Amino acid sequence: MNSNVLVLNQDYQPLSVCSVQRSVKLLFLDKAEMLHDDPDKVIRTVDEEFSYPSVIRLRSYIRIPYSRIVLTRKNIMKRDRHICQYCGLKSDLTLDHVMPKSRGGKDTWENLVTACNKCNVKKGDRTPDEAKMPLKTAPYRPIHITFFQNLMGGVQEHWKPYLYM
């Protein structure tokens, strides 16, 4: 029982990931309902067998104040999956401003990408177009759903419809 379970709010918005033990407690206390189970696994007691939860939905709405993901070096690396956005290397990484700071570029989600040292020096004080170094993926402001994938090291296939993937 060392798997994870996706927890959805009453309106089907992803809230968090919890342990199977926690999800079983929520189900038995009738605070949640099971939306998807893992057909390959069961939970056995002396007398009964129960479905192994994979996705649950809370029966009452939990109001969570809107919070943005903080712009940090670590979060930019996480968003870009620790890969250089110019060449695809996974080592010697740093941050690069798509529009250089010397030319008015700001420290924003949409202007910062992960780059290896070699590509960062090669690009220099130019835009990717000027340097003829296209980005693998355009920088964007992540939402908390984006980080489920990084937190879990991947997303279970049957979670994808609930995570809008």
Secondary structure, DSSP 8 states (H G I E B T S, - for coil): ---EEEEE-TTS-EEEEEEHHHHHHHHHTTSEEEEEEEEEEEEE-SS-EEEEEEEEEESS------------HHHHHHHTTT--TTT---SSEEEEESS-GGGT--SSTTTEEEEEHHHHHHHTTS-HHHHT---SS------HHHHHHHHHTS--GGGTTTTT-
